[in-house]
Amino acid sequence: MTERDIVDDFEDEQRDLYDLLVSVADDQWSRPTPAAGWDVRDQVAHLAHTEEVAHDTVTGGPRALSIEAANYDAPEGFTEAGCDQGRAMVPGAVLEWWWKAADRNRAALRAADRSARVPWGLGMGWRAFVTARLMEHWAHGLDIRAGLDRPGTDTDRLRHVAWIGANAVPYAFSVAGIEAPAGHTLRFDLTGPSGDLWSFGADDATDVITGPAGQWCRVAVQRMPASAATDLVANGPLAELALARARAFL
């Protein structure tokens, strides 16, 4: 994938979600989603809020993540702030808020210095940051679709989500407070929605996770427990730990 492909795929992911939401009646925006206490409107408001913060983080604006998050005692406060803002708006206004913020953020990402580090969380490269935004929209899109009972179809854009999930294994271990088994390395051999093989990791890795990319991606964004991902096979202790502790977000 080229750098431009990533932003294009990000836009396609957002447009898929927009096309769904624009067809939804106002009363459906209050339907509950799998996220406890969040309805469809909350999910979209969260995406709008974080797109605004993502834009300012990339451009050095006044609402960069490091500045915005400092206004709250806990990360949950920052997360709920977006929902609270959306709860004071009618569904159509929330949709417009998100779509304008998304368009503005994509423009900033296209214009950004590809070699610069984005100060999001522990700091991310440009590619990782764009991918993280795509991942977040896909994950919350799953929640929205579940709430509306309108399941979508997996696309090859999941390659980005699978990639960031695989690369986030060390971060997931640090959050869990565990260490990788000494002397073990990990590779992912995943089957994409179109049947292509997606491999991440060294060819001579000691441990391997195999199976459908869609299941790995859902486990990585914690929309599916590892125990339910019955088509994923973890060969080796590091692979087993990676599957059990997967976490591809802050």
Backbone bond lengths (Angstrom), bond angles and torsions (degrees), N, CA, C in turn:
res aa  C-N    CA-C-N  psi(-1)  N-CA   C-N-CA  omega(-1)  CA-C   N-CA-C  phi
1 M - - - 1.453 - - 1.527 110.53 -
2 T 1.321 117.35 138.00 1.447 121.19 173.75 1.519 109.16 -86.51
3 E 1.338 116.11 166.31 1.459 119.39 179.43 1.526 111.06 -59.73
4 R 1.334 116.07 -41.70 1.462 118.86 -179.72 1.520 111.57 -64.77
5 D 1.317 117.62 -34.05 1.461 120.83 177.62 1.522 111.59 -58.82
6 I 1.308 117.69 -36.21 1.461 120.90 -177.28 1.522 110.55 -65.13
7 V 1.318 117.81 -45.88 1.461 119.84 179.05 1.524 110.51 -67.86
8 D 1.321 116.98 -37.11 1.462 119.63 176.91 1.530 110.80 -62.60
9 D 1.316 116.23 -42.70 1.464 119.67 177.52 1.526 111.11 -65.62
10 F 1.311 116.47 -37.03 1.460 121.18 175.96 1.525 110.04 -60.23
11 E 1.315 116.49 -45.30 1.465 120.24 178.39 1.520 111.02 -63.42
12 D 1.320 117.50 -41.88 1.463 120.09 178.87 1.526 111.19 -62.59
13 E 1.334 116.44 -39.03 1.463 120.05 178.02 1.523 110.53 -62.67
14 Q 1.326 116.10 -43.26 1.457 120.06 179.05 1.528 111.23 -67.14
15 R 1.325 117.08 -39.85 1.465 119.76 -179.27 1.522 111.70 -65.89
16 D 1.303 117.35 -35.77 1.465 120.04 175.79 1.529 110.40 -59.32
17 L 1.320 115.76 -44.26 1.453 120.33 -179.85 1.531 110.70 -69.11
18 Y 1.325 116.89 -40.73 1.463 120.51 178.63 1.526 110.56 -60.80
19 D 1.329 117.42 -44.35 1.455 121.09 -179.03 1.527 111.24 -61.34
20 L 1.317 116.75 -33.05 1.460 119.68 175.00 1.527 110.45 -69.84
21 L 1.317 116.69 -50.25 1.458 121.07 -172.87 1.520 112.97 -66.22
22 V 1.319 117.04 -33.87 1.462 119.57 -178.80 1.526 111.39 -67.57
23 S 1.327 116.48 -16.99 1.472 120.59 -179.45 1.528 112.64 -96.74
24 V 1.332 116.18 1.15 1.464 120.66 -173.69 1.534 110.62 -93.23
25 A 1.324 117.10 131.66 1.465 121.88 177.48 1.525 110.41 -67.92
26 D 1.323 116.21 153.16 1.464 120.96 -176.04 1.522 112.58 -55.96
27 D 1.337 117.17 -38.93 1.458 118.66 -175.95 1.531 112.43 -69.14
28 Q 1.324 117.35 -17.80 1.459 120.39 179.28 1.530 112.35 -79.82
29 W 1.312 117.23 -16.78 1.460 120.68 179.24 1.532 112.24 -68.20
30 S 1.306 117.36 -14.99 1.467 120.43 178.47 1.524 112.32 -95.40
31 R 1.306 116.83 6.21 1.467 119.01 177.87 1.530 110.56 -69.04
32 P 1.325 117.27 139.13 1.476 119.84 179.12 1.523 111.18 -69.60
33 T 1.311 115.51 151.63 1.470 122.54 176.78 1.525 108.30 -117.00
34 P 1.334 118.72 172.32 1.470 119.77 -179.45 1.523 114.68 -60.53
35 A 1.334 118.21 -19.83 1.469 120.60 176.88 1.520 108.53 -76.99
36 A 1.318 117.01 119.62 1.459 121.93 -174.39 1.528 111.34 -55.58
37 G 1.319 116.47 125.83 1.454 121.96 177.08 1.507 115.19 83.11
38 W 1.308 118.01 -1.86 1.470 121.67 -178.04 1.526 110.27 -109.88
39 D 1.326 115.48 130.26 1.455 119.51 171.59 1.530 109.33 -100.56
40 V 1.310 116.94 -174.50 1.468 120.83 -176.87 1.527 110.55 -60.25
41 R 1.337 117.00 -42.44 1.462 119.69 179.95 1.518 111.50 -61.16
42 D 1.326 117.33 -40.19 1.471 120.53 178.39 1.526 111.08 -60.77
43 Q 1.316 116.22 -41.68 1.463 120.20 -179.17 1.532 110.98 -61.77
44 V 1.326 116.53 -45.57 1.462 120.11 -178.51 1.524 110.28 -69.29
45 A 1.321 117.11 -39.11 1.461 120.41 177.86 1.524 111.05 -62.13
46 H 1.314 116.73 -39.10 1.464 120.35 177.52 1.528 110.29 -61.72
47 L 1.318 117.33 -42.99 1.460 120.23 178.53 1.525 110.92 -64.49
48 A 1.323 117.55 -40.77 1.463 120.87 178.89 1.522 110.89 -62.82
49 H 1.313 115.66 -46.82 1.469 121.20 -179.16 1.515 111.13 -61.17
50 T 1.314 117.49 -46.64 1.463 120.00 -177.38 1.520 112.05 -72.66
51 E 1.337 118.25 -27.31 1.457 119.34 174.02 1.530 110.43 -66.81
52 E 1.326 117.00 -38.54 1.464 119.74 176.50 1.524 110.98 -62.77
53 V 1.319 115.66 -44.88 1.466 119.91 -179.74 1.530 110.26 -68.22
54 A 1.326 116.96 -37.85 1.471 120.30 177.57 1.530 110.34 -61.33
55 H 1.320 116.76 -42.91 1.474 120.42 178.65 1.522 110.84 -57.96
56 D 1.331 116.63 -48.13 1.461 119.04 -177.10 1.526 111.87 -72.12
57 T 1.310 117.11 -25.78 1.459 119.76 175.92 1.524 110.53 -69.15
58 V 1.329 116.80 -39.57 1.462 121.23 178.86 1.526 111.25 -70.68
59 T 1.327 116.41 -38.83 1.463 120.54 -172.76 1.526 113.67 -95.88
60 G 1.330 117.66 -3.95 1.464 119.82 -176.85 1.509 112.59 76.47
61 G 1.317 117.10 29.80 1.460 122.44 -178.26 1.520 113.01 -78.56
62 P 1.335 117.04 176.40 1.466 121.70 -174.34 1.517 114.87 -70.82
63 R 1.341 117.48 -15.57 1.469 119.68 -179.40 1.523 111.03 -112.54
64 A 1.333 116.70 33.37 1.461 120.33 174.42 1.523 109.39 -58.06
65 L 1.334 116.57 154.73 1.459 120.89 -173.75 1.525 112.52 -55.27
66 S 1.321 117.52 -43.21 1.469 119.87 -177.32 1.520 111.67 -63.07
67 I 1.335 116.75 -31.67 1.467 121.08 179.45 1.522 110.46 -81.79
68 E 1.320 115.92 -46.81 1.464 120.88 -176.77 1.521 111.75 -64.71
69 A 1.332 117.25 -44.55 1.463 120.24 -177.69 1.520 112.12 -65.96
70 A 1.336 117.16 -26.63 1.462 120.84 -179.48 1.525 112.53 -67.83
71 N 1.332 116.93 -12.65 1.463 120.62 178.66 1.515 112.98 -79.22
72 Y 1.327 116.88 -4.50 1.460 120.84 -174.77 1.522 110.12 -126.09
73 D 1.328 115.61 147.78 1.467 120.73 -178.52 1.517 112.11 -73.68
74 A 1.326 117.10 -24.92 1.466 121.40 -177.31 1.523 108.87 -144.37
75 P 1.334 117.76 155.87 1.473 120.40 178.96 1.525 112.90 -55.94
76 E 1.338 116.21 -31.35 1.462 119.38 -179.05 1.533 111.37 -62.52
77 G 1.338 116.12 -31.99 1.457 119.48 178.73 1.510 112.12 -65.10
78 F 1.324 115.58 -41.87 1.465 120.44 176.88 1.525 110.04 -62.57
79 T 1.323 117.06 -43.96 1.459 121.15 -178.26 1.518 111.23 -64.09
80 E 1.332 116.81 -44.04 1.462 120.77 -178.17 1.520 112.34 -69.86
81 A 1.330 117.49 -23.67 1.460 120.10 -178.06 1.527 111.00 -60.32
82 G 1.324 116.48 -40.88 1.455 119.52 178.24 1.517 111.69 -64.70
83 C 1.327 115.97 -42.33 1.469 120.00 178.51 1.520 110.84 -62.74
84 D 1.324 116.17 -43.96 1.466 119.83 179.82 1.520 111.61 -59.88
85 Q 1.315 115.92 -39.92 1.466 119.78 178.34 1.522 110.27 -62.76
86 G 1.310 116.05 -43.10 1.457 119.84 179.93 1.511 113.66 -68.50
87 R 1.326 117.55 -31.30 1.466 120.69 -178.63 1.525 112.36 -66.65
88 A 1.311 116.73 -17.80 1.469 121.21 178.23 1.525 111.55 -91.95
89 M 1.330 117.50 6.12 1.462 122.29 -175.62 1.523 110.51 -122.13
90 V 1.309 116.39 153.07 1.469 120.61 174.17 1.526 107.94 -76.23
91 P 1.339 117.62 157.29 1.461 119.85 -175.96 1.520 114.42 -53.54
92 G 1.318 118.14 -43.23 1.455 119.77 -178.82 1.514 112.78 -61.58
93 A 1.331 116.70 -35.38 1.463 120.82 178.59 1.529 110.88 -70.41
94 V 1.330 116.43 -36.01 1.468 119.88 177.26 1.531 110.14 -65.41
95 L 1.315 115.79 -42.27 1.470 119.90 178.50 1.529 110.77 -61.81
96 E 1.320 116.15 -44.04 1.467 119.86 178.98 1.523 110.97 -65.01
97 W 1.319 117.11 -40.52 1.469 122.21 178.32 1.524 110.11 -57.82
98 W 1.338 115.33 -50.18 1.461 118.94 -178.44 1.535 110.97 -64.28
99 W 1.332 117.53 -45.15 1.450 119.30 -173.61 1.526 111.38 -66.68
100 K 1.314 117.35 -38.93 1.469 120.00 177.33 1.528 110.94 -67.14
101 A 1.334 116.50 -41.33 1.467 120.03 178.53 1.519 110.60 -64.62
102 A 1.326 117.11 -38.86 1.465 121.42 179.72 1.517 111.12 -65.42
103 D 1.326 116.68 -44.39 1.465 120.90 -179.72 1.536 110.29 -63.39
104 R 1.317 116.27 -41.66 1.465 121.02 -179.85 1.529 110.96 -66.60
105 N 1.327 116.61 -39.83 1.457 119.85 -179.79 1.520 111.41 -68.76
106 R 1.324 117.74 -40.54 1.459 119.76 178.25 1.533 111.20 -61.29
107 A 1.324 116.15 -40.55 1.464 119.46 178.27 1.523 110.51 -61.61
108 A 1.324 116.50 -40.72 1.463 120.31 179.08 1.523 110.71 -65.91
109 L 1.324 116.91 -39.38 1.459 120.42 179.66 1.528 111.28 -65.76
110 R 1.322 116.86 -38.79 1.459 119.78 179.04 1.529 111.40 -66.51
111 A 1.329 116.12 -32.08 1.464 120.65 -177.04 1.527 113.02 -89.26
112 A 1.314 117.66 -8.18 1.463 121.46 -172.58 1.528 112.29 -72.57
113 D 1.308 115.52 156.94 1.466 122.97 173.92 1.529 108.20 -69.86
114 R 1.323 117.30 115.56 1.469 121.37 -176.14 1.537 112.58 -64.87
115 S 1.331 116.86 -22.18 1.470 119.42 -176.79 1.517 113.10 -91.31
116 A 1.338 117.06 -6.26 1.473 120.13 -175.73 1.525 110.77 -81.24
117 R 1.322 115.40 151.11 1.458 121.36 172.50 1.522 109.15 -85.62
118 V 1.309 116.67 135.77 1.457 121.81 178.00 1.528 107.61 -94.49
119 P 1.337 118.73 122.08 1.469 121.21 -176.04 1.523 112.43 -77.51
120 W 1.299 115.66 65.28 1.471 123.36 178.88 1.522 107.57 -114.55
121 G 1.320 118.11 118.06 1.453 120.39 -175.54 1.520 110.64 64.84
122 L 1.312 116.01 -124.19 1.463 121.38 179.28 1.527 112.06 -81.84
123 G 1.331 117.15 -0.23 1.461 121.62 -176.20 1.521 109.76 100.65
124 M 1.322 116.39 135.70 1.461 120.83 -176.11 1.519 109.50 -139.54
125 G 1.332 115.88 148.61 1.447 120.29 169.28 1.524 109.77 -69.39
126 W 1.345 115.61 165.30 1.464 120.39 -177.29 1.531 111.09 -58.78
127 R 1.320 116.72 -46.65 1.469 118.94 -178.51 1.523 111.02 -61.26
128 A 1.315 116.60 -45.08 1.462 120.04 -178.69 1.522 110.92 -62.93
129 F 1.328 116.23 -37.54 1.462 119.08 -178.29 1.525 111.12 -68.23
130 V 1.327 117.21 -45.83 1.469 119.51 176.86 1.522 109.86 -59.12
131 T 1.321 115.41 -43.19 1.465 119.86 -179.98 1.518 111.12 -63.28
132 A 1.321 117.35 -38.83 1.467 120.75 178.88 1.521 111.01 -63.15
133 R 1.332 117.04 -38.07 1.465 119.52 177.87 1.534 110.73 -68.45
134 L 1.326 117.06 -40.21 1.461 119.96 175.69 1.524 109.99 -61.33
135 M 1.331 115.81 -45.29 1.460 120.90 180.00 1.517 111.22 -58.25
136 E 1.344 116.63 -43.97 1.464 119.54 -178.00 1.530 110.92 -64.04
137 H 1.310 116.61 -40.88 1.464 118.55 178.72 1.523 111.24 -66.85
138 W 1.323 117.00 -38.77 1.470 118.44 178.14 1.519 110.71 -64.83
139 A 1.335 117.32 -44.36 1.463 121.51 -177.50 1.530 111.26 -64.76
140 H 1.326 116.56 -47.37 1.465 118.54 178.81 1.522 110.86 -70.90
141 G 1.329 116.83 -27.32 1.455 119.69 172.59 1.527 111.78 -61.96
142 L 1.333 116.76 -37.42 1.466 119.84 175.09 1.521 110.76 -59.70
143 D 1.335 115.87 -43.61 1.469 120.41 179.52 1.529 110.73 -63.04
144 I 1.330 115.62 -45.40 1.464 120.49 -178.78 1.522 110.13 -62.67
145 R 1.318 116.88 -45.91 1.462 120.45 -179.37 1.526 111.43 -63.99
146 A 1.339 116.25 -36.05 1.468 118.93 177.58 1.527 110.52 -65.72
147 G 1.337 116.30 -41.22 1.456 119.80 179.27 1.520 112.53 -64.79
148 L 1.304 116.35 -34.43 1.467 121.07 -178.94 1.528 112.74 -89.84
149 D 1.334 116.38 -5.06 1.465 121.62 -175.21 1.525 110.43 56.56
150 R 1.341 114.10 43.66 1.472 121.26 179.15 1.528 108.32 -128.73
151 P 1.330 118.07 72.37 1.465 119.82 -177.37 1.522 111.89 -61.17
152 G 1.309 115.29 143.76 1.456 120.52 178.17 1.517 111.00 -96.44
153 T 1.314 115.15 -170.65 1.458 122.51 179.38 1.518 109.07 -119.39
154 D 1.314 116.72 132.30 1.463 119.98 177.69 1.527 109.85 -63.19
155 T 1.322 115.73 142.45 1.461 121.46 178.71 1.534 108.92 -124.41
156 D 1.324 115.40 172.97 1.457 119.92 178.83 1.535 112.46 -70.62
157 R 1.335 117.42 -5.71 1.463 119.55 172.00 1.527 111.39 -63.29
158 L 1.318 116.29 -17.65 1.468 119.59 177.87 1.523 112.42 -63.68
159 R 1.319 117.36 -16.05 1.465 118.95 176.68 1.530 110.36 -56.60
160 H 1.315 117.29 -37.68 1.456 120.89 179.03 1.526 110.95 -66.06
161 V 1.321 115.93 -42.82 1.464 120.23 -179.82 1.521 110.30 -66.49
162 A 1.324 116.38 -41.43 1.465 120.29 178.19 1.523 110.78 -62.19
163 W 1.330 116.21 -40.96 1.477 121.43 -179.99 1.520 111.46 -62.73
164 I 1.326 117.16 -47.78 1.460 118.63 -177.17 1.521 110.51 -70.91
165 G 1.330 116.97 -32.71 1.466 119.35 176.24 1.519 111.69 -64.56
166 A 1.323 116.55 -40.47 1.461 120.57 178.38 1.521 110.91 -66.36
167 N 1.327 116.54 -43.07 1.462 120.24 -178.30 1.522 112.74 -73.64
168 A 1.319 117.12 -16.07 1.462 120.78 -179.55 1.523 113.02 -88.00
169 V 1.319 118.14 1.44 1.474 119.54 -178.09 1.536 112.09 -56.65
170 P 1.340 120.42 -46.31 1.471 118.62 177.35 1.529 112.58 -59.37
171 Y 1.330 116.79 -38.97 1.467 119.94 176.88 1.522 110.55 -63.88
172 A 1.323 117.00 -43.37 1.462 120.83 179.38 1.529 110.96 -59.69
173 F 1.320 116.39 -39.49 1.461 120.17 178.27 1.528 110.61 -66.36
174 S 1.329 117.00 -38.96 1.467 119.47 -179.49 1.523 110.52 -65.74
175 V 1.344 117.44 -38.64 1.465 121.03 177.32 1.527 110.15 -64.40
176 A 1.324 115.88 -39.31 1.466 120.89 -178.96 1.524 112.60 -78.91
177 G 1.339 117.32 -12.35 1.462 120.41 -179.35 1.510 113.66 72.13
178 I 1.327 116.92 34.18 1.462 120.48 179.81 1.530 109.30 -124.32
179 E 1.322 116.44 163.13 1.458 122.18 178.38 1.522 110.03 -116.41
180 A 1.316 114.74 148.11 1.462 119.43 176.89 1.521 109.65 -68.27
181 P 1.325 118.24 145.61 1.467 120.62 176.54 1.528 111.16 -58.81
182 A 1.303 116.39 133.23 1.465 120.92 -177.65 1.522 110.79 -59.29
183 G 1.328 115.55 138.27 1.455 121.28 175.39 1.510 115.46 80.80
184 H 1.330 116.84 4.73 1.467 119.65 -177.99 1.528 110.77 -108.69
185 T 1.314 115.89 142.06 1.454 123.03 175.49 1.524 108.72 -127.27
186 L 1.329 116.27 162.83 1.467 119.65 -169.04 1.524 111.67 -130.10
187 R 1.326 115.19 139.33 1.456 122.36 171.94 1.528 108.86 -131.05
188 F 1.313 115.06 147.56 1.458 121.91 173.83 1.520 108.63 -111.19
189 D 1.315 117.42 127.84 1.462 123.22 171.66 1.528 106.91 -118.58
190 L 1.324 115.36 96.35 1.458 121.27 -171.36 1.518 110.90 -113.47
191 T 1.314 116.14 146.43 1.459 121.89 178.68 1.520 108.87 -99.65
192 G 1.340 116.05 119.18 1.457 121.22 179.99 1.513 112.26 -75.32
193 P 1.333 117.24 169.23 1.476 121.05 -178.17 1.526 113.85 -57.70
194 S 1.351 117.08 -27.96 1.465 119.93 179.78 1.522 112.79 -90.92
195 G 1.344 116.67 3.36 1.454 120.63 179.18 1.510 114.99 94.59
196 D 1.335 117.79 -2.13 1.464 120.89 178.92 1.525 110.42 -72.88
197 L 1.336 115.49 150.50 1.457 121.16 175.18 1.525 108.87 -90.96
198 W 1.329 116.50 124.67 1.457 122.60 177.10 1.526 107.98 -110.91
199 S 1.315 116.50 117.82 1.465 120.95 -178.89 1.522 109.83 -114.72
200 F 1.317 115.63 133.71 1.460 123.19 176.22 1.526 108.14 -131.03
201 G 1.325 116.46 122.42 1.456 120.00 -178.70 1.516 111.32 118.24
202 A 1.311 114.91 170.89 1.464 121.35 -175.31 1.529 111.78 -70.57
203 D 1.327 115.45 144.81 1.462 120.55 178.93 1.527 111.93 -61.49
204 D 1.345 116.17 -31.29 1.465 119.45 -176.96 1.527 112.21 -98.64
205 A 1.322 117.59 24.13 1.467 120.74 -179.99 1.524 110.80 -59.81
206 T 1.316 115.94 145.32 1.464 120.59 179.56 1.520 112.32 -74.88
207 D 1.332 116.95 -29.46 1.457 122.32 -174.64 1.528 109.53 -123.11
208 V 1.336 116.09 147.90 1.461 120.08 -176.32 1.530 109.75 -141.36
209 I 1.329 115.17 139.02 1.468 121.88 168.96 1.521 107.17 -109.32
210 T 1.315 116.79 125.66 1.461 121.75 -179.76 1.521 109.97 -123.50
211 G 1.340 114.66 156.59 1.458 119.11 176.55 1.513 112.13 135.90
212 P 1.332 117.46 -171.33 1.469 121.67 -176.06 1.525 112.07 -70.87
213 A 1.317 115.23 134.41 1.467 120.23 -179.67 1.519 111.67 -60.70
214 G 1.325 117.31 -35.76 1.456 120.11 -178.86 1.510 112.58 -58.98
215 Q 1.327 117.05 -39.28 1.463 119.52 178.69 1.525 110.69 -70.90
216 W 1.332 117.13 -42.83 1.468 118.59 178.14 1.527 110.81 -60.27
217 C 1.310 117.49 -43.62 1.459 120.50 -179.14 1.525 111.36 -62.48
218 R 1.309 117.17 -40.51 1.465 120.18 179.28 1.527 111.45 -67.30
219 V 1.314 116.67 -36.98 1.467 119.51 175.71 1.529 109.98 -66.69
220 A 1.337 116.74 -42.44 1.460 121.09 -176.65 1.521 112.63 -63.87
221 V 1.339 117.31 -33.58 1.466 119.88 177.94 1.529 111.39 -96.47
222 Q 1.319 115.75 9.61 1.461 123.96 175.17 1.525 112.67 58.73
223 R 1.326 114.84 41.41 1.466 121.31 170.24 1.521 111.13 -103.06
224 M 1.314 116.87 -2.16 1.457 122.58 176.55 1.517 107.58 -147.53
225 P 1.342 118.01 128.88 1.461 118.71 175.62 1.516 111.01 -69.32
226 A 1.306 116.29 148.10 1.465 119.80 -179.24 1.526 111.03 -56.26
227 S 1.322 116.58 -32.65 1.465 119.92 -178.87 1.525 112.29 -65.20
228 A 1.338 117.04 -22.99 1.464 120.80 179.71 1.521 112.38 -89.78
229 A 1.323 116.68 -12.23 1.470 121.37 -179.15 1.517 108.49 -85.78
230 T 1.315 115.87 68.80 1.461 121.01 -169.02 1.520 113.73 -72.33
231 D 1.340 117.30 -13.91 1.463 119.48 179.48 1.525 112.37 -93.65
232 L 1.322 117.38 -4.52 1.459 120.30 174.98 1.524 109.45 -87.41
233 V 1.315 116.17 136.79 1.469 121.38 179.76 1.518 108.29 -121.05
234 A 1.316 116.26 125.18 1.461 122.31 178.33 1.517 108.59 -105.67
235 N 1.312 116.26 113.92 1.463 121.97 179.45 1.519 109.45 -104.93
236 G 1.336 115.88 108.10 1.456 120.94 179.43 1.518 112.33 110.67
237 P 1.325 117.70 154.61 1.472 121.25 -175.53 1.526 113.61 -64.75
238 L 1.328 118.30 -36.00 1.457 119.88 177.80 1.528 110.16 -67.84
239 A 1.313 117.36 -41.08 1.464 121.49 177.46 1.522 110.72 -61.68
240 E 1.325 116.53 -41.78 1.463 120.15 179.64 1.529 111.30 -63.63
241 L 1.327 116.41 -42.50 1.461 120.59 178.14 1.527 110.99 -65.24
242 A 1.327 116.05 -42.79 1.467 120.01 -178.89 1.520 110.97 -61.27
243 L 1.312 117.10 -40.61 1.457 120.92 179.87 1.535 110.60 -69.30
244 A 1.315 116.16 -39.12 1.468 120.16 -177.40 1.527 112.19 -72.91
245 R 1.336 117.61 -29.27 1.469 120.96 -173.08 1.524 113.28 -113.25
246 A 1.310 117.51 14.27 1.472 121.04 -175.10 1.521 111.57 -53.80
247 R 1.334 115.47 135.95 1.455 121.72 178.30 1.531 107.53 -160.80
248 A 1.327 115.96 114.39 1.459 120.00 -174.81 1.531 112.49 -112.71
249 F 1.325 117.22 27.33 1.462 120.24 179.68 1.513 109.11 -147.79
250 L 1.348 116.30 164.14 1.459 120.56 -177.49 1.521 111.16 -66.28
